[in-house]
Amino acid sequence: MLSCVGAVSLAEAPARVVSMNLCTDQLAMDIAAPGQLISVTRISVDPLSSLYVEEARGLQLNDGRAEEIYAMAPDLVLANEWSDPIAIQLLRDLDIEVLQFPIVQRLDEVAGVVRAVGEALGREDVAEAMAAEFEAGLADVGVATGALPEAAFFFANGYSLGLGTLSNDIIERAGFANLAVRLGRAGGGTLSLEELLMNTPDVIITGAAYPGSSRSEAITDHPALAGIPRVRTNPNWVCGTPASLKALTQMRAARDALVARD
């Protein structure tokens, strides 16, 4: 059973909710009643990271600092297990309710987080409908069988993702093997350009570039990689929310295209 840190002790649904993490931002914007969510993090207006840029612009933005959040007089703060522990403790010392939700590492965990956020917001019916729809969609996609083309995550500075990450679960369920896993990598780390060229994955999964020029992103466009097909991630990949289903269907389509070509 999924659990969050911090017991829900509110007698009724919270009226002033602040989120201090991008993933709880998105879940709260999905589930909260009109006017219930008053603030989300500043990264929620970044179109390369956030699903709900326009919705976030209509709310107060925060940087996850205890002082600014306390000044908003919330009766509930949503965070995750990696949120700033000092800020969280300061808020709790000031008698502000803070709930921390776990990092989703598998698609099977998404529905549980949705239900937990719904319970915290007093929006169980909305969350249950959303969780059930996600579970049905996940079942419809199923788990791919047959050929397993190999994919490699390759972002700025060669950052990659291996075992124990939501992104790895997405591509494995979609029918890909993960080069980083084959090389013994877990969590986040790096793949060198040389490792990519020596192993020649069937597809490279990378992100959309930020505007301007970045040396850290230049490696993803190295001429030596020009012959390897690309899949671009988008905000559906960032957090474990119902939108993760779109990342899964994106990768299933990419896998089926590769298998059909061969």
N, C-alpha and C positions, 0 to 999 in steps of 0.2 A: 504493500500500500504506500502511495506517495504521501509524504508528510512535509510540512513546512515548519520552519523554526519560529516559535512564538505563538502562543495559544490565542485563538480568537475569543476575546472576552467581551466583545461589544454586545449590548443587549438588543440592538437593532442595527439595521444596515447603516454603514458609515455614510455620512453626508459629504465629507470633505476628504477625498482620497488623493494622495500624492504618490507617484511612482518615481523611484530613483535609479531605475535600470531600464535599458532599452527593451528587453524582452518582457518585463512586466508592464512597461508602457503599452506595448502592442496588445498584450492580453487584456489589459484594463480598457483600452480603447475599443476592443471587441465586445467586452462584456458589460461595462459600467452603464448605469442608467444616465440619461441626459442630465448634465450638471453635477453628477456625482464625482467625476474625476476632474480635479482642478489643476494639476500640474504633471508634466512629464519631462524627461530629460532632454537636454539640448540636442543630443544626437538624433532625436526623433524628427528633426527637420532636415536631416541629411538624406537626400534622395537615393544615395548609394547604399544606405544602411536601413532605412526606415520604410515600412509599408504605408504609413499614414502621415505623410508630410503635411498635407493641407489640414487634416484634423488636428495635428500637433500644433500648428501655427495658431489655432484658436484657443490654446491653453497657455497658462504660465509655463515657462521653461525653467528647469533647474539644472544645476551642475552637481547634484548629489551631496551638497554640503549641509551639515546639520543646521547651521545658523539660518540659511535661507528657507529651508524646509520648515523649521520651527516657526518662523515668522508667518508662514501661510496658515498656521493654526489647523493642521490636519487632524482628523480623528483616526486615520489609518495611513500608514506608509507601506508601500509594496517595494520589496527589494529581492535580490537573489543571493545565493550563498557566496558569491564573489564580491558583493557590494562592500563598500568601505566599512570595515568593522568599527572604526573609531566613530564615524558619523552615526552609525546605527546605535552604538552604545550611548552616545551623547543624547540621542533622541529618546531612547528608553529611559535614561536617567531623568529626562524631563517629562516622563509619563506619557510619551507618545507611543501608541501601538505600532510596532514594526513587524511585518511578516516577511520572512525570507523563504523563497521558493528555490528548489534545486535546479541545477543546470540539466537540461534535457540532453541525454546521450543516445537515446533510441526513439524511433518513431512511436513505438508502443507506449512510451511515457507521456506523450503529448496530451492525450485525453485526460489523464489524471491531473496534470497541471491545470488544464482548463477548468475542471470541476473544482479544484482547490481554490482557484482565484474566484470562481463563481460563489463558492461558499463564503469566502472572505468578504465579498461585496454584497452579500445578501441577494444574489442574482442566480440562484441555483437553477431555475428553470431555463434561463437563457444559456447558461453554461452547459447544462445537460444536453440541450438540443444541439449545441455546437460540437460537443464531444462525441455525441452519437453520430452526427453527420460525418465527422472526421473518421471515426472508426469504420463506418460503412464504406467511405471512400478508400481507406487503406485496404480493406478486404477486397474491394473491387479491383484494385491494382494488383494485389497478390504479391507473391515472391517469384521473380524470374527464374526459369530453369533453362538448362541447355548451355550454350556457349557463354563464356565469361570473358569478354574483352577487358583489357586492363586499362585503368584510368589512373592519372596522376594529378593530384592537386598541386598547383604551382602558382603561387601568388607573389606579391612584392617581396624582394629579398629571398626568393626561393622558399617562402613559407609553405608548408604542406600540412596535411591532416591525416592521422593514422588511426589505429585501433582505439576504441573508446570514445569516439566523437560522433555527434549526430550526422555530420557530413559523410563519414564513413558508412554509417548505417544506411543512409539514403542511397548511396551508390551500390552497396552490396545488395540491398533489397531490389534495386532497379536492374541488377544483373551484371554488375561490373566487379572485377577484382581491383583491389587498391594496391598500387605499386608500393606505397609507403608501408603498408602492412606486410607485404612480401619481404620488404627489406628490414622488417623487425621494428618499425617505428610505432609508437603509441602516442596519443594526444597530438599536440601541435609541435612542429619542429621544422626542419628545413630539408629540402632536397637540393643537391647541387646540380648545376647545368650538366656537368659530366655524368652524374647518375642518370639523369633523364636520357641523355644521348646513348649511353651504354645499354639502357634497358628498353628504350623505344616503346613507350606505352601507345595504346591504340587511340587514346584521346587525352588531351590536357584540359583540366578544369581550372579556369582562372577567373578573376574578377574583372569588372569594368574599371577602367582607369579613371582616376580623378583628373579634373582639368589641369592643364599646365604640363610641365616637364618634371619627371621624377626619376632619378637614377635607380631608386629601389624597384620601380615598376619596369624599367627598361629591360631587365633580364627576361621578363616573360615574353618579350617580342624579339628575342635573339634570332638572327637569321637561320641558325642551325635548327631551330624548331619549326621552321616554316611549313614543313611537310606534314606535321602532325595536326589532325583536326582539333578544333577548340570547342569547348562549351563554356559559356559565360555564366557565372553565378549572378544572383540578384538578391534583393532583400528577402525573398522567400526562404533563403538558405540561412539567414543570420540567427534566428531564434527558433526554439522548439514551440511552434504555435501551429494552429490548423493550416496556415499557409505553407508549412513544410510539405504538405501533400502535393503542392504545385511543383516544388523542387523534385519530388520523386517522379511525378509524371513527365517532367522535363527530361530527366535522366533515363527513364524507361524508353521514351521516344528516341533519344540519342543512341541507346544500346540497340534498339530494334533496327535503326537505320544502319548501324555498323554491321550487325549480323546479316542483314539483307544484302548489303554491298559485297560481303565476302562470300 
